[in-house]
Amino acid sequence: MRPMLATPGDSRTGPPTGAAWVHEVKWDGIRLLADVRAGQLRLLTRSARDIAVAFPELAALAGVADDLLLDGETVAMVGGHPSFSHVVDRVHTSSAKAAAQLATARPATYVAFDLLRLDGMELVDLPWSARRSALEDLLAGVPGVAVPPFYDDGRELLAATADQGLEGVVSKRRASTYQEGVRSSDWLKFPHRDTLSVVIGGWRPQTGTTERLGAVHVGLPATDEAGRPSFDPAGRLRLIYLGRVGSGLAGAAGAALAARLAEVPRSPYPFSAPLSRAESLGSTWLEPRLVIDVASLGITPGVGRLRQPSYQGVRVDLTPLDLVEQP
């Protein structure tokens, strides 16, 4: 199953008002489906990769029911705030021993916000209000698991989350069904920072060097008129160019990303439109495999370039094809 996705809300008007809507905090973590069958827990990323071994502190989920499917987000708290980097770094962990050490040093919490299946019953066609009520009863007191509160006043919550440095708000219709793999207007997201997942298609060195990472060239998957991803004759995904990202790559973050890029095969130029000589000079082109998050001031209309982008981290839970559904 692919998770239901939220549509970006109108930042000019803010969250919707009225009794038909509820509002939750938008958490800065890794979206995971928790799938339990016959006492075995799988934690599935959006690309259907099982990473349960990386989060042993969530093992209590396996004892909630013999058959269970939850939607939620795995969050690591640092200083009272969710830290995306602390949780995403753990996704790579495949050693049970290393995972246990990290679970002690950086414990994560599974923030469960939807109940999709229970004891053989598919619940996705029930309204959100019914699923939510059952979820609260089911998960009360489960170690490592939290059911987040919801609020009636979304605009007040948006202001409060801004004051507290949280990521934003998600507004949901009380009557909404769970629409698998759909980006639905029944769920609206209102982030405080404009963060976008993009694909790296190449990199260029820092000025005055030949190998030190200075910036990465990024884009989104190109699509045809039917909205399907576009590939070149060799079967490589084409990208729409969104610009270079250099901010945020100083120090350890840049060194870690450079090490990842060294493992990505080189490729012919992957973008659908040509770059100027000045922009491409000294660049190394790569197969479109690695997804990162960038924060920016949006995309410049007409030009189609990210405004003041800043590197946030690698999204190991996403593949480039996952980004086709992004707005």
C-alpha positions as YAML, in Angstrom:
chain: A
units: angstrom
residues:
- id: 1
  name: MET
  ca: [0.00, 0.00, 0.00]
- id: 2
  name: ARG
  ca: [1.15, 3.52, -0.75]
- id: 3
  name: PRO
  ca: [0.28, 6.22, 1.80]
- id: 4
  name: MET
  ca: [-2.27, 8.95, 1.25]
- id: 5
  name: LEU
  ca: [-0.66, 12.35, 0.69]
- id: 6
  name: ALA
  ca: [-1.65, 15.90, 1.56]
- id: 7
  name: THR
  ca: [-2.14, 18.70, -0.96]
- id: 8
  name: PRO
  ca: [-0.39, 22.03, -0.26]
- id: 9
  name: GLY
  ca: [-2.88, 24.44, 1.27]
- id: 10
  name: ASP
  ca: [-3.27, 28.09, 0.36]
- id: 11
  name: SER
  ca: [-0.77, 29.96, 2.53]
- id: 12
  name: ARG
  ca: [-2.65, 33.21, 1.95]
- id: 13
  name: THR
  ca: [-5.80, 31.98, 3.70]
- id: 14
  name: GLY
  ca: [-4.29, 29.42, 6.06]
- id: 15
  name: PRO
  ca: [-5.97, 26.28, 7.38]
- id: 16
  name: PRO
  ca: [-9.70, 25.88, 6.70]
- id: 17
  name: THR
  ca: [-12.20, 26.71, 9.41]
- id: 18
  name: GLY
  ca: [-15.38, 25.01, 10.55]
- id: 19
  name: ALA
  ca: [-16.51, 21.80, 12.20]
- id: 20
  name: ALA
  ca: [-15.82, 19.71, 9.07]
- id: 21
  name: TRP
  ca: [-12.05, 19.97, 9.63]
- id: 22
  name: VAL
  ca: [-9.52, 18.92, 12.25]
- id: 23
  name: HIS
  ca: [-5.88, 19.92, 12.46]
- id: 24
  name: GLU
  ca: [-2.69, 18.12, 13.53]
- id: 25
  name: VAL
  ca: [0.95, 19.09, 13.96]
- id: 26
  name: LYS
  ca: [3.08, 18.32, 10.90]
- id: 27
  name: TRP
  ca: [6.02, 16.25, 12.16]
- id: 28
  name: ASP
  ca: [9.54, 16.41, 10.74]
- id: 29
  name: GLY
  ca: [10.29, 12.68, 10.51]
- id: 30
  name: ILE
  ca: [10.17, 9.65, 8.22]
- id: 31
  name: ARG
  ca: [6.74, 8.57, 6.95]
- id: 32
  name: LEU
  ca: [6.31, 4.84, 7.61]
- id: 33
  name: LEU
  ca: [3.51, 2.32, 7.35]
- id: 34
  name: ALA
  ca: [3.60, -0.10, 10.30]
- id: 35
  name: ASP
  ca: [2.42, -3.49, 9.00]
- id: 36
  name: VAL
  ca: [1.94, -6.34, 11.50]
- id: 37
  name: ARG
  ca: [1.08, -9.87, 10.40]
- id: 38
  name: ALA
  ca: [1.26, -12.90, 12.72]
- id: 39
  name: GLY
  ca: [3.45, -11.09, 15.22]
- id: 40
  name: GLN
  ca: [5.97, -9.81, 12.66]
- id: 41
  name: LEU
  ca: [6.46, -6.05, 12.28]
- id: 42
  name: ARG
  ca: [7.45, -4.36, 9.06]
- id: 43
  name: LEU
  ca: [8.13, -0.62, 8.90]
- id: 44
  name: LEU
  ca: [7.69, 0.36, 5.27]
- id: 45
  name: THR
  ca: [8.99, 3.50, 3.61]
- id: 46
  name: ARG
  ca: [7.15, 5.11, 0.71]
- id: 47
  name: SER
  ca: [9.30, 3.01, -1.61]
- id: 48
  name: ALA
  ca: [8.08, -0.15, 0.25]
- id: 49
  name: ARG
  ca: [11.48, -0.82, 1.87]
- id: 50
  name: ASP
  ca: [11.24, -2.56, 5.25]
- id: 51
  name: ILE
  ca: [13.48, -0.79, 7.79]
- id: 52
  name: ALA
  ca: [12.14, -2.34, 11.02]
- id: 53
  name: VAL
  ca: [15.62, -3.57, 11.95]
- id: 54
  name: ALA
  ca: [16.74, 0.07, 12.28]
- id: 55
  name: PHE
  ca: [14.17, 0.88, 14.99]
- id: 56
  name: PRO
  ca: [14.11, -1.89, 17.64]
- id: 57
  name: GLU
  ca: [12.53, 0.48, 20.16]
- id: 58
  name: LEU
  ca: [9.30, 0.25, 18.12]
- id: 59
  name: ALA
  ca: [9.05, -3.53, 18.48]
- id: 60
  name: ALA
  ca: [6.05, -3.24, 20.82]
- id: 61
  name: LEU
  ca: [3.92, -2.50, 17.75]
- id: 62
  name: ALA
  ca: [4.15, -6.20, 16.88]
- id: 63
  name: GLY
  ca: [2.16, -7.06, 19.99]
- id: 64
  name: VAL
  ca: [-0.74, -4.66, 19.44]
- id: 65
  name: ALA
  ca: [-2.68, -7.06, 17.19]
- id: 66
  name: ASP
  ca: [-2.09, -10.13, 15.02]
- id: 67
  name: ASP
  ca: [-3.09, -8.16, 11.93]
- id: 68
  name: LEU
  ca: [-2.57, -4.41, 11.82]
- id: 69
  name: LEU
  ca: [-1.70, -1.58, 9.43]
- id: 70
  name: LEU
  ca: [-0.93, 1.92, 10.71]
- id: 71
  name: ASP
  ca: [0.11, 5.11, 9.00]
- id: 72
  name: GLY
  ca: [2.44, 7.40, 10.86]
- id: 73
  name: GLU
  ca: [5.79, 9.07, 11.13]
- id: 74
  name: THR
  ca: [8.93, 8.03, 12.99]
- id: 75
  name: VAL
  ca: [10.28, 11.04, 14.86]
- id: 76
  name: ALA
  ca: [13.45, 11.67, 16.86]
- id: 77
  name: MET
  ca: [13.27, 14.46, 19.42]
- id: 78
  name: VAL
  ca: [16.31, 16.60, 20.22]
- id: 79
  name: GLY
  ca: [15.94, 19.38, 22.75]
- id: 80
  name: GLY
  ca: [12.17, 19.07, 22.60]
- id: 81
  name: HIS
  ca: [11.99, 19.42, 18.81]
- id: 82
  name: PRO
  ca: [11.84, 16.82, 16.02]
- id: 83
  name: SER
  ca: [15.21, 16.36, 14.31]
- id: 84
  name: PHE
  ca: [14.98, 15.03, 10.77]
- id: 85
  name: SER
  ca: [18.73, 14.41, 10.54]
- id: 86
  name: HIS
  ca: [18.73, 12.27, 13.69]
- id: 87
  name: VAL
  ca: [16.03, 9.96, 12.40]
- id: 88
  name: VAL
  ca: [17.02, 9.79, 8.73]
- id: 89
  name: ASP
  ca: [20.59, 8.78, 9.59]
- id: 90
  name: ARG
  ca: [19.22, 5.64, 11.23]
- id: 91
  name: VAL
  ca: [17.40, 4.45, 8.10]
- id: 92
  name: HIS
  ca: [20.68, 3.04, 6.75]
- id: 93
  name: THR
  ca: [21.24, 0.82, 9.78]
- id: 94
  name: SER
  ca: [21.08, -2.87, 8.89]
- id: 95
  name: SER
  ca: [22.96, -4.27, 11.89]
- id: 96
  name: ALA
  ca: [20.74, -5.24, 14.84]
- id: 97
  name: LYS
  ca: [23.59, -4.51, 17.26]
- id: 98
  name: ALA
  ca: [24.21, -1.03, 15.83]
- id: 99
  name: ALA
  ca: [20.48, -0.33, 15.77]
- id: 100
  name: ALA
  ca: [20.17, -1.25, 19.44]
- id: 101
  name: GLN
  ca: [22.97, 1.17, 20.33]
- id: 102
  name: LEU
  ca: [21.33, 3.97, 18.33]
- id: 103
  name: ALA
  ca: [17.95, 3.21, 19.90]
- id: 104
  name: THR
  ca: [19.53, 3.85, 23.29]
- id: 105
  name: ALA
  ca: [21.40, 6.98, 22.22]
- id: 106
  name: ARG
  ca: [18.72, 8.43, 19.90]
- id: 107
  name: PRO
  ca: [15.38, 6.83, 20.71]
- id: 108
  name: ALA
  ca: [12.64, 7.37, 18.14]
- id: 109
  name: THR
  ca: [8.88, 7.53, 18.58]
- id: 110
  name: TYR
  ca: [6.31, 6.24, 16.13]
- id: 111
  name: VAL
  ca: [3.68, 8.99, 15.85]
- id: 112
  name: ALA
  ca: [0.64, 7.05, 14.59]
- id: 113
  name: PHE
  ca: [-2.04, 9.17, 12.97]
- id: 114
  name: ASP
  ca: [-4.19, 6.65, 11.07]
- id: 115
  name: LEU
  ca: [-5.51, 3.09, 11.36]
- id: 116
  name: LEU
  ca: [-5.97, 1.31, 8.02]
- id: 117
  name: ARG
  ca: [-6.44, -2.39, 8.86]
- id: 118
  name: LEU
  ca: [-7.22, -4.33, 12.03]
- id: 119
  name: ASP
  ca: [-7.75, -8.08, 12.47]
- id: 120
  name: GLY
  ca: [-8.54, -8.66, 8.80]
- id: 121
  name: MET
  ca: [-10.89, -5.67, 8.48]
- id: 122
  name: GLU
  ca: [-9.99, -2.99, 5.94]
- id: 123
  name: LEU
  ca: [-10.84, 0.39, 7.47]
- id: 124
  name: VAL
  ca: [-9.83, 2.74, 4.67]
- id: 125
  name: ASP
  ca: [-13.43, 3.38, 3.58]
- id: 126
  name: LEU
  ca: [-14.49, 4.53, 7.05]
- id: 127
  name: PRO
  ca: [-14.44, 8.26, 7.80]
- id: 128
  name: TRP
  ca: [-11.34, 9.70, 9.45]
- id: 129
  name: SER
  ca: [-13.29, 10.30, 12.68]
- id: 130
  name: ALA
  ca: [-14.09, 6.58, 13.07]
- id: 131
  name: ARG
  ca: [-10.55, 5.46, 12.26]
- id: 132
  name: ARG
  ca: [-9.11, 8.00, 14.68]
- id: 133
  name: SER
  ca: [-11.36, 6.95, 17.56]
- id: 134
  name: ALA
  ca: [-10.34, 3.30, 17.12]
- id: 135
  name: LEU
  ca: [-6.68, 4.30, 16.87]
- id: 136
  name: GLU
  ca: [-6.67, 6.06, 20.23]
- id: 137
  name: ASP
  ca: [-8.21, 3.08, 22.02]
- id: 138
  name: LEU
  ca: [-5.87, 0.61, 20.34]
- id: 139
  name: LEU
  ca: [-2.53, 2.29, 21.03]
- id: 140
  name: ALA
  ca: [-3.02, 3.65, 24.52]
- id: 141
  name: GLY
  ca: [0.07, 2.83, 26.59]
- id: 142
  name: VAL
  ca: [2.08, 1.13, 23.83]
- id: 143
  name: PRO
  ca: [5.83, 1.81, 24.44]
- id: 144
  name: GLY
  ca: [7.54, 3.93, 21.81]
- id: 145
  name: VAL
  ca: [4.23, 4.93, 20.20]
- id: 146
  name: ALA
  ca: [2.27, 8.18, 20.41]
- id: 147
  name: VAL
  ca: [-1.09, 9.23, 19.01]
- id: 148
  name: PRO
  ca: [-0.82, 12.97, 18.41]
- id: 149
  name: PRO
  ca: [-3.60, 15.31, 19.57]
- id: 150
  name: PHE
  ca: [-5.81, 17.08, 17.07]
- id: 151
  name: TYR
  ca: [-7.25, 20.57, 17.29]
- id: 152
  name: ASP
  ca: [-10.37, 22.38, 16.11]
- id: 153
  name: ASP
  ca: [-8.68, 25.74, 15.38]
- id: 154
  name: GLY
  ca: [-6.12, 25.28, 12.62]
- id: 155
  name: ARG
  ca: [-5.06, 28.89, 12.40]
- id: 156
  name: GLU
  ca: [-4.33, 29.05, 16.10]
- id: 157
  name: LEU
  ca: [-2.33, 25.82, 15.78]
- id: 158
  name: LEU
  ca: [-0.39, 27.20, 12.82]
- id: 159
  name: ALA
  ca: [0.64, 30.24, 14.88]
- id: 160
  name: ALA
  ca: [1.56, 28.06, 17.85]
- id: 161
  name: THR
  ca: [3.71, 25.69, 15.78]
- id: 162
  name: ALA
  ca: [5.50, 28.66, 14.25]
- id: 163
  name: ASP
  ca: [6.30, 30.01, 17.72]
- id: 164
  name: GLN
  ca: [7.57, 26.59, 18.81]
- id: 165
  name: GLY
  ca: [9.76, 26.05, 15.73]
- id: 166
  name: LEU
  ca: [7.74, 23.07, 14.50]
- id: 167
  name: GLU
  ca: [7.29, 22.13, 10.85]
- id: 168
  name: GLY
  ca: [3.67, 23.16, 10.35]
- id: 169
  name: VAL
  ca: [0.09, 21.87, 10.29]
- id: 170
  name: VAL
  ca: [-1.91, 19.21, 8.43]
- id: 171
  name: SER
  ca: [-5.67, 19.80, 8.14]
- id: 172
  name: LYS
  ca: [-7.99, 16.82, 7.54]
- id: 173
  name: ARG
  ca: [-11.67, 16.48, 6.75]
- id: 174
  name: ARG
  ca: [-13.43, 14.56, 9.50]
- id: 175
  name: ALA
  ca: [-15.47, 12.64, 6.90]
- id: 176
  name: SER
  ca: [-12.53, 11.78, 4.62]
- id: 177
  name: THR
  ca: [-11.81, 8.18, 3.65]
- id: 178
  name: TYR
  ca: [-8.22, 6.98, 3.29]
- id: 179
  name: GLN
  ca: [-7.27, 7.28, -0.38]
- id: 180
  name: GLU
  ca: [-4.31, 4.99, -1.01]
- id: 181
  name: GLY
  ca: [-1.50, 6.63, -2.98]
- id: 182
  name: VAL
  ca: [-3.58, 9.75, -3.72]
- id: 183
  name: ARG
  ca: [-2.56, 13.35, -3.08]
- id: 184
  name: SER
  ca: [-5.95, 14.44, -1.84]
- id: 185
  name: SER
  ca: [-7.51, 17.83, -1.11]
- id: 186
  name: ASP
  ca: [-9.17, 16.14, 1.90]
- id: 187
  name: TRP
  ca: [-5.77, 16.55, 3.57]
- id: 188
  name: LEU
  ca: [-4.07, 19.95, 3.34]
- id: 189
  name: LYS
  ca: [-0.55, 20.76, 4.53]
- id: 190
  name: PHE
  ca: [0.69, 24.14, 5.73]
- id: 191
  name: PRO
  ca: [4.45, 24.00, 6.31]
- id: 192
  name: HIS
  ca: [6.34, 26.90, 7.85]
- id: 193
  name: ARG
  ca: [9.25, 26.38, 5.51]
- id: 194
  name: ASP
  ca: [9.06, 25.54, 1.86]
- id: 195
  name: THR
  ca: [10.87, 22.21, 1.70]
- id: 196
  name: LEU
  ca: [11.03, 20.19, -1.50]
- id: 197
  name: SER
  ca: [12.47, 16.77, -2.28]
- id: 198
  name: VAL
  ca: [14.61, 16.89, -5.43]
- id: 199
  name: VAL
  ca: [16.93, 14.60, -7.37]
- id: 200
  name: ILE
  ca: [20.66, 15.19, -7.76]
- id: 201
  name: GLY
  ca: [21.74, 15.02, -11.39]
- id: 202
  name: GLY
  ca: [25.31, 16.23, -10.97]
- id: 203
  name: TRP
  ca: [27.75, 18.24, -8.90]
- id: 204
  name: ARG
  ca: [30.43, 20.85, -9.35]
- id: 205
  name: PRO
  ca: [33.56, 21.43, -7.25]
- id: 206
  name: GLN
  ca: [34.15, 24.25, -4.85]
- id: 207
  name: THR
  ca: [35.83, 27.24, -6.48]
- id: 208
  name: GLY
  ca: [39.58, 26.79, -6.54]
- id: 209
  name: THR
  ca: [39.43, 23.02, -6.12]
- id: 210
  name: THR
  ca: [38.83, 20.07, -8.41]
- id: 211
  name: GLU
  ca: [37.28, 17.50, -6.09]
- id: 212
  name: ARG
  ca: [35.81, 19.24, -3.04]
- id: 213
  name: LEU
  ca: [32.00, 19.43, -3.28]
- id: 214
  name: GLY
  ca: [30.80, 22.96, -3.88]
- id: 215
  name: ALA
  ca: [27.24, 22.55, -5.14]
- id: 216
  name: VAL
  ca: [24.86, 19.97, -6.56]
- id: 217
  name: HIS
  ca: [22.67, 20.30, -9.65]
- id: 218
  name: VAL
  ca: [19.10, 19.29, -8.83]
- id: 219
  name: GLY
  ca: [15.79, 18.77, -10.57]
- id: 220
  name: LEU
  ca: [12.47, 16.95, -10.59]
- id: 221
  name: PRO
  ca: [11.44, 14.06, -12.85]
- id: 222
  name: ALA
  ca: [10.22, 15.21, -16.26]
- id: 223
  name: THR
  ca: [6.83, 13.84, -17.30]
- id: 224
  name: ASP
  ca: [4.89, 13.39, -20.52]
- id: 225
  name: GLU
  ca: [1.41, 14.76, -21.26]
- id: 226
  name: ALA
  ca: [-0.17, 11.89, -19.35]
- id: 227
  name: GLY
  ca: [1.89, 12.67, -16.25]
- id: 228
  name: ARG
  ca: [4.13, 9.63, -16.63]
- id: 229
  name: PRO
  ca: [7.89, 9.90, -16.00]
- id: 230
  name: SER
  ca: [10.00, 10.64, -19.08]
- id: 231
  name: PHE
  ca: [13.08, 8.59, -19.96]
- id: 232
  name: ASP
  ca: [15.85, 9.02, -22.54]
- id: 233
  name: PRO
  ca: [16.47, 6.34, -25.23]
- id: 234
  name: ALA
  ca: [18.83, 4.51, -22.85]
- id: 235
  name: GLY
  ca: [16.12, 4.26, -20.18]
- id: 236
  name: ARG
  ca: [17.51, 6.97, -17.88]
- id: 237
  name: LEU
  ca: [15.09, 9.27, -16.11]
- id: 238
  name: ARG
  ca: [15.06, 12.83, -17.45]
- id: 239
  name: LEU
  ca: [15.05, 15.72, -14.99]
- id: 240
  name: ILE
  ca: [13.68, 19.25, -15.15]
- id: 241
  name: TYR
  ca: [16.44, 21.55, -13.94]
- id: 242
  name: LEU
  ca: [15.77, 23.56, -10.77]
- id: 243
  name: GLY
  ca: [19.22, 25.00, -10.18]
- id: 244
  name: ARG
  ca: [22.28, 24.51, -8.00]
- id: 245
  name: VAL
  ca: [22.32, 23.98, -4.25]
- id: 246
  name: GLY
  ca: [25.46, 25.02, -2.40]
- id: 247
  name: SER
  ca: [24.23, 26.41, 0.90]
- id: 248
  name: GLY
  ca: [24.29, 23.88, 3.72]
- id: 249
  name: LEU
  ca: [27.16, 21.84, 2.24]
- id: 250
  name: ALA
  ca: [29.94, 23.14, 4.46]
- id: 251
  name: GLY
  ca: [31.75, 20.85, 6.87]
- id: 252
  name: ALA
  ca: [30.55, 17.38, 7.77]
- id: 253
  name: ALA
  ca: [27.25, 17.62, 5.86]
- id: 254
  name: GLY
  ca: [29.04, 18.30, 2.58]
- id: 255
  name: ALA
  ca: [31.64, 15.60, 3.20]
- id: 256
  name: ALA
  ca: [28.94, 13.03, 3.94]
- id: 257
  name: LEU
  ca: [27.00, 13.95, 0.79]
- id: 258
  name: ALA
  ca: [30.18, 13.83, -1.31]
- id: 259
  name: ALA
  ca: [30.81, 10.29, -0.07]
- id: 260
  name: ARG
  ca: [27.31, 9.28, -1.19]
- id: 261
  name: LEU
  ca: [27.74, 10.91, -4.58]
- id: 262
  name: ALA
  ca: [30.96, 8.97, -5.11]
- id: 263
  name: GLU
  ca: [28.85, 5.78, -5.09]
- id: 264
  name: VAL
  ca: [26.44, 7.04, -7.78]
- id: 265
  name: PRO
  ca: [27.39, 6.05, -11.35]
- id: 266
  name: ARG
  ca: [28.32, 8.81, -13.76]
- id: 267
  name: SER
  ca: [25.94, 9.51, -16.59]
- id: 268
  name: PRO
  ca: [25.42, 11.66, -19.66]
- id: 269
  name: TYR
  ca: [23.79, 15.01, -18.96]
- id: 270
  name: PRO
  ca: [20.42, 14.09, -17.33]
- id: 271
  name: PHE
  ca: [18.42, 17.32, -17.59]
- id: 272
  name: SER
  ca: [15.80, 17.97, -20.25]
- id: 273
  name: ALA
  ca: [17.04, 21.48, -21.13]
- id: 274
  name: PRO
  ca: [20.62, 22.63, -21.73]
- id: 275
  name: LEU
  ca: [22.62, 24.69, -19.24]
- id: 276
  name: SER
  ca: [24.90, 27.57, -20.08]
- id: 277
  name: ARG
  ca: [28.62, 26.90, -20.22]
- id: 278
  name: ALA
  ca: [29.14, 28.97, -17.07]
- id: 279
  name: GLU
  ca: [26.59, 26.90, -15.13]
- id: 280
  name: SER
  ca: [27.88, 23.52, -16.27]
- id: 281
  name: LEU
  ca: [31.62, 24.28, -16.23]
- id: 282
  name: GLY
  ca: [33.55, 21.65, -14.28]
- id: 283
  name: SER
  ca: [30.43, 19.64, -13.46]
- id: 284
  name: THR
  ca: [30.22, 15.87, -13.13]
- id: 285
  name: TRP
  ca: [26.90, 14.37, -14.27]
- id: 286
  name: LEU
  ca: [25.33, 11.46, -12.40]
- id: 287
  name: GLU
  ca: [22.53, 8.97, -12.84]
- id: 288
  name: PRO
  ca: [19.38, 10.38, -11.20]
- id: 289
  name: ARG
  ca: [19.32, 8.16, -8.13]
- id: 290
  name: LEU
  ca: [19.85, 10.24, -5.00]
- id: 291
  name: VAL
  ca: [17.00, 12.28, -3.47]
- id: 292
  name: ILE
  ca: [17.65, 15.16, -1.08]
- id: 293
  name: ASP
  ca: [15.52, 17.73, 0.70]
- id: 294
  name: VAL
  ca: [16.13, 21.43, 0.13]
- id: 295
  name: ALA
  ca: [14.58, 24.41, 1.87]
- id: 296
  name: SER
  ca: [14.04, 27.48, -0.29]
- id: 297
  name: LEU
  ca: [11.95, 30.59, -0.85]
- id: 298
  name: GLY
  ca: [10.05, 28.75, -3.58]
- id: 299
  name: ILE
  ca: [10.57, 28.49, -7.33]
- id: 300
  name: THR
  ca: [10.98, 31.67, -9.37]
- id: 301
  name: PRO
  ca: [8.04, 31.99, -11.81]
- id: 302
  name: GLY
  ca: [9.08, 31.85, -15.46]
- id: 303
  name: VAL
  ca: [12.70, 31.05, -14.64]
- id: 304
  name: GLY
  ca: [11.90, 27.78, -12.84]
- id: 305
  name: ARG
  ca: [14.82, 27.96, -10.41]
- id: 306
  name: LEU
  ca: [14.83, 27.46, -6.64]
- id: 307
  name: ARG
  ca: [15.27, 30.72, -4.73]
- id: 308
  name: GLN
  ca: [18.04, 30.64, -2.13]
- id: 309
  name: PRO
  ca: [18.00, 26.84, -1.73]
- id: 310
  name: SER
  ca: [19.66, 25.20, 1.25]
- id: 311
  name: TYR
  ca: [20.58, 21.52, 1.59]
- id: 312
  name: GLN
  ca: [18.67, 19.76, 4.39]
- id: 313
  name: GLY
  ca: [19.59, 16.08, 4.07]
- id: 314
  name: VAL
  ca: [19.42, 12.88, 2.04]
- id: 315
  name: ARG
  ca: [16.01, 11.19, 1.68]
- id: 316
  name: VAL
  ca: [16.93, 7.52, 1.73]
- id: 317
  name: ASP
  ca: [13.25, 6.69, 2.11]
- id: 318
  name: LEU
  ca: [12.40, 8.12, -1.33]
- id: 319
  name: THR
  ca: [13.31, 7.22, -4.89]
- id: 320
  name: PRO
  ca: [13.26, 9.67, -7.81]
- id: 321
  name: LEU
  ca: [10.02, 8.11, -9.12]
- id: 322
  name: ASP
  ca: [8.34, 8.89, -5.79]
- id: 323
  name: LEU
  ca: [8.71, 12.55, -6.68]
- id: 324
  name: VAL
  ca: [6.53, 12.34, -9.78]
- id: 325
  name: GLU
  ca: [3.49, 12.84, -7.56]
- id: 326
  name: GLN
  ca: [4.87, 16.00, -5.93]
- id: 327
  name: PRO
  ca: [3.05, 19.22, -6.82]
...
